[in-house]
Amino acid sequence: MRKLLDRMVDLVRRGELGMFTRRAHDIEPADLAEVLTALDEKERVSVVQALPPELSSQALAEMSDEAHAGETLAALDPDLAAEIVDELDDDDAADILGELDPSKQEQILSAVEDRTEVDQLLRYDEETAGGLMTTHMVVVRDTATGGEALEEIRRQAEEVEDFYQVFVVDSERRLVGTLPFKDLVISRPERPVREFMIEADIFVTPDLDQEEVARLMARYNLPSVAVVDELGRLLGRVTFDDVIDVVEAETTEDLLKFGGVSPDEELAADWKMSVRSRLPWLSVNLGTAFLAGAVVYSFQHTIQRTLALAVWMPIIAGMGGNAGTQALAVTVRRLALGLIPVNVFTQVVGKEILVGVINGLAIGSVVGTVAALTGDAPLLGLVVFLAMVGNLMVAGFAGAFIPILLERFGVDPAVASSIFVTTFTDVCGFLLLLGLAGWMLL
């Protein structure tokens, strides 16, 4: 497949768009999107102009956010762009147009035959249930019989490409339930749908954050979830394929934050954007490093009298930092999944402290023995042992307590936790090692 995609890119760059278009019909939209992503903006526009709107719309819908399909759409003639928007599902059209400024959106939408649904979706924040949902769905009335419901489903299925649930509404379009396909097929045609529908107890509002929507659908294994307004009226549905994209986007964002990199920095960002994104966090980290350096400076006389301490300082601090990062990763993950309610706060922190102590005893025994055998003072081994146990215990506490505390104050724990945890373990590691050495060795 990789060779095929490379050949498609090569066809574009040789100017053989006719051959490219013929072969594009045999390629999956996701693969065609990858080809478009590999091209520069000028080449991409020429390809979209050459492809039928039905095919180019599918490819643009599959492109990642970093590829900016909206910019490609904006570079086209407004009439061609409108044809492509007409071919897109309403949620995909809203996602792509949402990248553009309002004036450009209006220029394209003014040529769209029916823009009502796209306009409705563009009103919602793109990272909410309303921004994810599609208004295309299959709906039947609660007064219908099984036979009438089947006829209505057949009629609506011509307009709705894919559907996984049938929603039941009342006369005011309030959601009352969903229809199980198995019961619908085996039920007598005259049986009212109200007798075998499932009550609507799982739904979301349009302003709910996309991450919460994904979590809800994963928890209950839903192929789609209904979106209702404050009066319970059915507005649309969020489908599992959109949730997969959300999970990928949120995971990428959290990973970047965890490394102290802004989620605004795209994978293809230039060096200026990367510097602006990373330099502020490096500056904060520099300030915390000065704090650790101040601790070492205050014990300079202890270090001068026992030079072997200089060997063990980075080991104690490094092991503490690694242990803190392990506890931090587990805690941030549990927070992201909503698995740490208030009543288990102390249990989570206590568990990580216990893990730190046990790991500290194991690691401390090794480094303490080495220090005792290689150092001039036998007590140096005990100092290193106690410092290692203490710092890994502190690391477990900091790795669990700091992210939970930050979340309680409304700060994203994935952004700032690592800097504070590393500082905490460095400072405590140096204090423990140098303080114990000053007390026991001098």
VOSE-636318 format. One record per residue (C-alpha): y, x, z; residue number from 1; residue in three letters. Coordinates in Angstrom, 1 decimal. Each point is the difference from the previous one (the first is absolute). Layout:
VOSE-636318
    north     east       up   seq   type
        Y        X        Z   NUM    ALA
...
end
This chain:
VOSE-636318
    north     east       up   seq   type
      0.0      0.0      0.0     1    MET
      2.4      2.8      0.8     2    ARG
     -0.5      1.5     -3.4     3    LYS
      0.7     -3.4     -1.6     4    LEU
      3.2     -0.4      1.9     5    LEU
      1.1      3.5     -0.9     6    ASP
     -0.6     -0.8     -3.7     7    ARG
      2.1     -3.2      0.3     8    MET
      2.9      2.0      1.4     9    VAL
     -0.5      2.5     -2.8    10    ASP
      0.2     -2.7     -2.6    11    LEU
      3.4     -1.1      1.4    12    VAL
      1.4      3.5      0.0    13    ARG
     -1.2      0.5     -3.6    14    ARG
      1.8     -3.2     -1.0    15    GLY
     -3.2     -1.9     -1.0    16    GLU
      1.0     -3.3      1.7    17    LEU
     -2.0     -2.1     -2.5    18    GLY
     -3.2      1.7      1.0    19    MET
      1.0     -0.1      3.6    20    PHE
      0.6     -3.8     -0.2    21    THR
     -3.4     -0.7     -1.6    22    ARG
     -1.8      2.0      2.7    23    ARG
      2.1     -1.4      2.8    24    ALA
     -1.8     -3.4     -0.5    25    HIS
     -3.3      1.6      1.2    26    ASP
      1.5      1.5      3.2    27    ILE
      0.2     -1.6      3.4    28    GLU
      3.6     -0.9      1.0    29    PRO
     -0.3      2.3      3.1    30    ALA
     -1.0      2.9     -2.3    31    ASP
      2.8     -0.8     -2.5    32    LEU
      2.4      0.0      3.0    33    ALA
     -1.2      3.5      0.8    34    GLU
      0.8      1.1     -3.6    35    VAL
      3.5     -1.5      0.3    36    LEU
      0.6      1.8      3.3    37    THR
     -0.9      3.4     -1.7    38    ALA
      2.7     -0.5     -2.6    39    LEU
      3.7      0.7      0.4    40    ASP
      2.4     -3.0      0.0    41    GLU
      0.9      0.3     -3.8    42    LYS
     -3.7      0.2     -1.0    43    GLU
     -0.9     -2.9      2.3    44    ARG
      2.7     -2.3     -1.5    45    VAL
     -1.2      0.8     -3.5    46    SER
     -3.6     -0.9      1.0    47    VAL
      1.0     -3.3      1.7    48    VAL
      2.0     -0.9     -3.1    49    GLN
     -3.0      0.6     -2.2    50    ALA
     -2.5     -1.9      2.1    51    LEU
     -0.3     -3.8      0.0    52    PRO
      1.8     -1.6      2.9    53    PRO
     -3.2     -1.3      1.5    54    GLU
     -1.5      3.5      0.2    55    LEU
      3.1      1.8      1.1    56    SER
      0.6     -2.5      2.8    57    SER
     -3.5      0.6      1.4    58    GLN
      0.6      3.8     -0.1    59    ALA
      3.4     -0.2      1.7    60    LEU
     -1.4     -2.3      2.7    61    ALA
     -2.6      2.7      0.8    62    GLU
      2.4      2.9      0.3    63    MET
      0.7      1.4      3.5    64    SER
      3.4     -0.4      1.7    65    ASP
      0.7      3.7     -0.5    66    GLU
     -0.2     -0.5     -3.8    67    ALA
      2.8     -2.5      0.0    68    HIS
     -1.1     -2.5     -2.6    69    ALA
      3.3     -1.8      0.6    70    GLY
      1.9      2.9     -1.6    71    GLU
     -2.2     -0.2     -3.1    72    THR
      0.6     -3.8     -0.2    73    LEU
      3.7      0.5      0.4    74    ALA
      0.1      2.5     -2.9    75    ALA
     -1.4     -2.5     -2.4    76    LEU
      1.9     -2.6     -2.1    77    ASP
      0.6     -3.0      2.3    78    PRO
     -1.9     -2.3     -2.3    79    ASP
     -3.1      2.2      0.0    80    LEU
      0.3      0.5      3.7    81    ALA
      0.2     -3.8      0.4    82    ALA
     -3.2     -0.4     -2.1    83    GLU
     -1.8      2.4      2.3    84    ILE
      1.2     -1.8      3.1    85    VAL
     -1.2     -3.3     -1.5    86    ASP
     -3.5      1.6     -0.2    87    GLU
      0.0      1.3      3.6    88    LEU
     -1.2     -1.9      3.0    89    ASP
      3.0     -1.2      2.0    90    ASP
     -0.7      2.4      2.9    91    ASP
     -0.4      3.0     -2.3    92    ASP
      3.2     -0.9     -1.8    93    ALA
      1.9     -0.3      3.3    94    ALA
     -1.4      3.4      1.1    95    ASP
      1.1      1.8     -3.2    96    ILE
      3.4     -1.8     -0.2    97    LEU
      0.6      0.6      3.6    98    GLY
      0.6      3.7     -0.8    99    GLU
      3.0     -0.8     -2.1   100    LEU
      3.6     -0.9      1.0   101    ASP
      0.9     -3.7     -0.1   102    PRO
      2.0      0.3     -3.3   103    SER
     -2.9      1.5     -1.8   104    LYS
     -2.4     -2.6      1.4   105    GLN
      2.3     -2.7     -1.2   106    GLU
      0.3      1.6     -3.5   107    GLN
     -3.8     -0.1     -0.4   108    ILE
     -0.6     -3.4      1.8   109    LEU
      2.6     -1.7     -2.1   110    SER
     -2.3      0.3     -3.0   111    ALA
     -3.2     -1.1      2.0   112    VAL
     -1.2     -3.5     -1.0   113    GLU
     -0.9     -1.1      3.6   114    ASP
      1.5      2.2      2.7   115    ARG
     -0.2     -2.4      2.9   116    THR
     -3.0      1.5      1.7   117    GLU
      1.2      3.6     -0.4   118    VAL
      3.4     -0.9      1.3   119    ASP
     -1.6     -1.6      3.1   120    GLN
     -2.0      3.2      0.7   121    LEU
      2.9      2.3     -0.5   122    LEU
      1.8     -1.7      3.0   123    ARG
     -2.6      1.5      2.4   124    TYR
     -0.2      3.5      1.3   125    ASP
     -2.6      1.9     -2.0   126    GLU
     -1.8      1.2      3.1   127    GLU
     -0.6     -3.5      1.4   128    THR
     -2.5     -2.7     -0.7   129    ALA
      2.5     -1.8     -2.2   130    GLY
      0.5      3.2     -2.1   131    GLY
     -3.8      0.4     -0.4   132    LEU
     -0.9     -3.6     -0.8   133    MET
     -0.6     -1.7     -3.3   134    THR
      0.9     -3.7     -0.5   135    THR
     -2.9     -0.4     -2.4   136    HIS
     -2.8     -1.7      1.9   137    MET
     -2.4     -3.0     -0.2   138    VAL
      1.1     -3.0      2.1   139    VAL
     -1.5     -3.4      0.5   140    VAL
      1.1     -3.0      2.0   141    ARG
     -1.7     -1.0      3.3   142    ASP
     -0.5     -3.5     -1.4   143    THR
     -2.2      1.2     -2.8   144    ALA
     -3.7     -0.4     -0.3   145    THR
     -2.4      2.8     -0.8   146    GLY
     -0.2     -1.1     -3.6   147    GLY
      3.8     -0.3     -0.4   148    GLU
      0.4      3.4      1.6   149    ALA
     -2.4      1.6     -2.5   150    LEU
      2.0     -1.5     -2.9   151    GLU
      3.3      1.2      1.5   152    GLU
     -1.5      3.5      0.5   153    ILE
     -1.1      0.1     -3.7   154    ARG
      3.4     -1.0     -1.1   155    ARG
      1.9      2.5      2.1   156    GLN
     -2.4      2.8     -0.7   157    ALA
      1.4      0.2     -3.5   158    GLU
      3.3      1.2      1.4   159    GLU
     -1.3      2.0      3.0   160    VAL
     -1.8      3.1     -1.2   161    GLU
     -1.9      0.9      3.2   162    ASP
     -0.4     -2.0      3.2   163    PHE
     -2.3      0.3      3.0   164    TYR
      1.0     -3.0      2.0   165    GLN
      1.1     -3.6     -0.6   166    VAL
      2.8     -1.2      2.3   167    PHE
      0.2     -3.6      1.2   168    VAL
      3.5     -1.5      0.6   169    VAL
      1.4     -3.3      1.1   170    ASP
      2.6     -2.2     -1.7   171    SER
      2.8      2.3      1.2   172    GLU
     -1.9      3.2     -1.2   173    ARG
     -0.8      1.1      3.6   174    ARG
     -3.1      2.1      0.2   175    LEU
     -2.8     -1.9      1.7   176    VAL
     -3.1      2.0     -1.0   177    GLY
     -2.1      1.9     -2.6   178    THR
     -3.0     -1.1     -2.0   179    LEU
     -3.3      1.9      0.2   180    PRO
     -1.3      0.3     -3.5   181    PHE
     -3.7     -0.5      1.1   182    LYS
      0.8     -3.3      1.7   183    ASP
      2.2     -1.1     -2.9   184    LEU
     -2.8      0.5     -2.5   185    VAL
     -2.8     -1.6      2.0   186    ILE
      2.0     -2.9      1.4   187    SER
     -0.2     -3.5     -1.5   188    ARG
      2.8     -0.6     -2.5   189    PRO
      1.3     -2.9      2.1   190    GLU
      0.1      1.9      3.3   191    ARG
      3.6      0.6      1.2   192    PRO
      1.0      3.6      0.2   193    VAL
      1.3     -0.5      3.5   194    ARG
     -3.6     -0.4      1.2   195    GLU
     -1.1      3.5     -1.0   196    PHE
      3.2      2.1     -0.2   197    MET
      0.6      2.8      2.5   198    ILE
      3.1     -0.6      2.2   199    GLU
      2.9      2.3     -0.8   200    ALA
      0.2      2.2      3.1   201    ASP
      0.7      3.4     -1.6   202    ILE
      3.3      0.3     -2.0   203    PHE
      3.1      2.2      0.0   204    VAL
      3.8     -0.6     -0.4   205    THR
      1.9      1.7     -2.8   206    PRO
      1.9      2.3      2.4   207    ASP
     -3.1      1.5      1.5   208    LEU
     -0.2      3.8     -0.5   209    ASP
     -2.5      1.1     -2.7   210    GLN
     -1.9      2.2      2.4   211    GLU
     -0.6     -3.0      2.3   212    GLU
     -1.2     -2.0     -3.0   213    VAL
     -2.5      2.7     -0.9   214    ALA
     -1.2      0.2      3.5   215    ARG
     -0.6     -3.7      0.2   216    LEU
     -1.9     -0.2     -3.3   217    MET
     -2.2      3.0      1.1   218    ALA
     -0.7     -1.6      3.4   219    ARG
     -1.2     -3.3     -1.4   220    TYR
     -1.4      1.4     -3.4   221    ASN
      2.2     -2.3     -2.1   222    LEU
      0.1      0.2     -3.8   223    PRO
      3.5     -1.5      0.2   224    SER
      2.3     -1.5      2.6   225    VAL
      2.4     -2.9     -0.3   226    ALA
      3.8      0.5      0.5   227    VAL
      1.8     -3.0      1.5   228    VAL
      3.6     -0.7      1.0   229    ASP
      1.3     -1.0      3.4   230    GLU
     -1.1     -3.6     -0.7   231    LEU
     -3.5      1.0     -1.0   232    GLY
      0.6     -0.6     -3.7   233    ARG
     -2.1      2.1     -2.4   234    LEU
      2.1      2.6     -1.8   235    LEU
     -2.6      2.4     -1.4   236    GLY
     -2.9      2.3      0.8   237    ARG
     -0.6      3.7      0.6   238    VAL
     -3.1      1.4     -1.7   239    THR
     -2.3      2.9      1.1   240    PHE
      1.0      2.2     -3.0   241    ASP
      3.6      0.0      1.2   242    ASP
     -1.2      0.8      3.6   243    VAL
     -1.9      3.1     -1.3   244    ILE
      3.2      1.3     -1.5   245    ASP
      1.8     -0.7      3.4   246    VAL
     -2.7      1.9      1.9   247    VAL
      0.3      3.0     -2.3   248    GLU
      3.8      0.0      0.2   249    ALA
      0.1     -0.4      3.8   250    GLU
     -2.6      2.8      0.4   251    THR
      2.0      2.3     -2.2   252    THR
      3.2     -0.8      1.9   253    GLU
     -1.6      0.6      3.4   254    ASP
     -1.5      3.3     -1.2   255    LEU
      3.4      1.2     -1.2   256    LEU
      1.6     -1.1      3.2   257    LYS
     -2.7      1.7      2.0   258    PHE
      0.9      3.3     -1.7   259    GLY
      3.7     -0.5      0.7   260    GLY
      0.7     -1.0     -3.7   261    VAL
      2.1     -3.0     -0.8   262    SER
     -2.0     -2.7     -1.9   263    PRO
      3.0     -0.2     -2.4   264    ASP
     -1.1      3.4     -1.4   265    GLU
     -2.2     -0.8     -3.0   266    GLU
     -2.8      2.1     -1.3   267    LEU
      2.0      0.9     -3.1   268    ALA
      3.3      0.5      1.9   269    ALA
      2.1      3.1     -1.0   270    ASP
      0.7      2.8      2.4   271    TRP
      3.4     -1.4      1.1   272    LYS
     -1.6     -3.2      1.1   273    MET
     -2.7      1.9      1.9   274    SER
      2.5      2.1      1.8   275    VAL
      2.1     -3.0      1.1   276    ARG
     -3.1     -1.7      1.2   277    SER
     -1.5      2.8      2.0   278    ARG
      2.9      2.1      1.2   279    LEU
      1.1     -2.5      2.7   280    PRO
     -3.4      0.0      1.7   281    TRP
     -0.3      3.8     -0.3   282    LEU
      3.4      0.2      1.8   283    SER
     -1.3     -2.2      2.8   284    VAL
     -3.1      2.2      0.2   285    ASN
      2.1      3.1      0.2   286    LEU
      1.8     -1.5      3.0   287    GLY
     -3.2     -0.7      1.8   288    THR
     -1.2      3.6     -0.9   289    ALA
      3.0      1.4      1.8   290    PHE
     -1.0     -1.9      3.1   291    LEU
     -3.4      1.6     -0.1   292    ALA
      1.6      3.4     -0.6   293    GLY
      2.3     -0.6      3.0   294    ALA
     -3.1     -0.4      2.2   295    VAL
     -1.4      3.3     -1.2   296    VAL
      3.3      1.7      0.5   297    TYR
      0.2     -1.1      3.6   298    SER
     -3.3      1.7      0.7   299    PHE
      0.8      3.2     -1.8   300    GLN
     -0.5      2.2      3.1   301    HIS
     -3.5     -1.5      0.6   302    THR
     -0.9      0.8     -3.7   303    ILE
      1.3      3.5      0.3   304    GLN
     -2.2      0.7      3.1   305    ARG
     -3.1     -1.6     -1.5   306    THR
      0.1      0.6     -3.8   307    LEU
     -3.4     -1.6     -0.5   308    ALA
      1.7     -3.4      0.5   309    LEU
      1.6      0.4     -3.4   310    ALA
     -3.5     -0.1     -1.5   311    VAL
     -0.9     -3.3      1.7   312    TRP
      3.3     -1.9     -0.4   313    MET
     -0.5     -1.0     -3.7   314    PRO
     -3.6     -0.9      0.7   315    ILE
      0.8     -2.3      2.9   316    ILE
      2.9     -1.6     -1.9   317    ALA
     -1.9     -0.3     -3.2   318    GLY
     -3.1     -1.6      1.6   319    MET
      2.3     -2.4      1.8   320    GLY
      1.8     -0.9     -3.2   321    GLY
     -3.3     -0.7     -1.8   322    ASN
     -1.4     -2.1      2.8   323    ALA
      3.2     -1.9      0.2   324    GLY
     -0.1     -0.7     -3.8   325    THR
     -3.5     -1.3      0.3   326    GLN
      1.0     -2.5      2.8   327    ALA
      3.1     -0.9     -1.9   328    LEU
     -1.9     -0.7     -3.3   329    ALA
     -2.4     -2.4      1.8   330    VAL
      2.8     -1.7      2.0   331    THR
      2.3     -0.5     -3.1   332    VAL
     -3.0     -1.4     -1.9   333    ARG
     -0.8     -2.5      2.8   334    ARG
      3.7     -1.0      0.2   335    LEU
      0.0     -0.6     -3.8   336    ALA
     -3.0     -2.3      0.3   337    LEU
      1.5     -1.8      3.0   338    GLY
     -2.9      1.1      2.3   339    LEU
      2.1      1.0      3.0   340    ILE
      1.3     -3.1      1.9   341    PRO
      2.1      0.5      3.1   342    VAL
     -2.8     -0.6      2.4   343    ASN
     -2.1      3.0     -1.3   344    VAL
      2.9      2.5     -0.1   345    PHE
     -1.2      1.9      3.1   346    THR
     -3.6      0.0     -1.2   347    GLN
      1.0      1.6     -3.3   348    VAL
      2.1      2.7      1.7   349    VAL
     -2.6      0.5      2.7   350    GLY
     -2.8      0.5     -2.5   351    LYS
      2.0      2.7     -1.9   352    GLU
      0.8      1.8      3.2   353    ILE
     -3.7      0.0      0.9   354    LEU
     -1.0      1.3     -3.5   355    VAL
      2.7      2.7      0.4   356    GLY
     -1.4      1.1      3.4   357    VAL
     -3.6      0.2     -1.3   358    ILE
      1.0      1.9     -3.1   359    ASN
      2.2      2.2      2.1   360    GLY
     -2.9      0.9      2.3   361    LEU
     -2.2      0.9     -3.0   362    ALA
      2.6      2.0     -1.9   363    ILE
      1.6      1.5      3.1   364    GLY
     -3.4      1.3      1.1   365    SER
     -0.3      2.0     -3.2   366    VAL
      3.6      1.4     -0.1   367    VAL
      0.0      0.6      3.7   368    GLY
     -3.1      2.1     -0.2   369    THR
      1.3      2.0     -2.9   370    VAL
      3.3      0.6      1.9   371    ALA
     -1.8      1.1      3.1   372    ALA
     -2.2      2.4     -1.9   373    LEU
      2.7      1.6     -2.2   374    THR
      3.1     -0.1      2.4   375    GLY
      1.0      2.5      2.6   376    ASP
      0.1     -2.6      2.8   377    ALA
     -3.1     -2.2      0.6   378    PRO
      2.2     -2.8      1.2   379    LEU
      1.5     -0.2     -3.5   380    LEU
     -3.2     -1.9     -1.1   381    GLY
      0.6     -2.6      2.7   382    LEU
      3.7     -0.3     -1.0   383    VAL
     -0.9     -0.6     -3.7   384    VAL
     -2.8     -2.4      1.0   385    PHE
      2.3     -2.2      2.1   386    LEU
      2.8      0.1     -2.6   387    ALA
     -2.3     -1.1     -2.7   388    MET
     -1.5     -2.9      2.0   389    VAL
      3.5     -1.1      1.1   390    GLY
      1.5      0.2     -3.5   391    ASN
     -2.8     -1.9     -1.7   392    LEU
      0.3     -2.7      2.7   393    MET
      3.8     -0.1     -0.7   394    VAL
     -0.8     -0.2     -3.7   395    ALA
     -2.2     -3.0      0.5   396    GLY
      2.6     -1.7      2.1   397    PHE
      2.9      0.7     -2.5   398    ALA
     -2.1     -0.9     -3.1   399    GLY
     -0.6     -3.4      1.4   400    ALA
      3.0     -0.8      2.1   401    PHE
      2.8      1.2     -2.3   402    ILE
     -0.9     -2.2     -3.1   403    PRO
     -0.5     -3.1      2.2   404    ILE
      3.3      0.6      1.7   405    LEU
      1.8      0.5     -3.3   406    LEU
     -1.4     -3.3     -1.3   407    GLU
      1.1     -1.8      3.1   408    ARG
      3.5      1.1     -0.7   409    PHE
     -0.2     -1.0     -3.7   410    GLY
     -0.3      3.5     -1.4   411    VAL
     -2.7      0.6     -2.7   412    ASP
     -2.6      2.2      1.9   413    PRO
     -1.2      1.5     -3.3   414    ALA
      3.5      1.6     -0.6   415    VAL
      0.9      1.7      3.2   416    ALA
     -3.1      0.3      2.1   417    SER
     -1.3      3.3     -1.4   418    SER
      3.2      1.9      0.7   419    ILE
      0.2     -1.2      3.7   420    PHE
     -3.8      0.6      0.6   421    VAL
      0.1      3.5     -1.4   422    THR
      3.1      0.8      2.1   423    THR
     -1.6     -1.5      3.1   424    PHE
     -3.2      2.1     -0.4   425    THR
      1.9      3.2     -0.8   426    ASP
      2.3     -0.2      3.0   427    VAL
     -2.7     -1.1      2.4   428    CYS
     -2.4      2.7     -1.3   429    GLY
      2.5      2.7      0.5   430    PHE
      1.1     -1.3      3.4   431    LEU
     -3.6     -0.2      1.2   432    LEU
     -1.1      3.4     -1.3   433    LEU
      3.1      1.9      1.1   434    LEU
      0.6     -1.9      3.2   435    GLY
     -3.6      0.5      1.1   436    LEU
      0.1      3.7     -1.0   437    ALA
      3.2      0.5      2.1   438    GLY
     -1.6     -1.7      3.0   439    TRP
     -3.5      1.5     -0.2   440    MET
      0.4      3.4     -1.7   441    LEU
      3.3      1.4      1.3   442    LEU
end
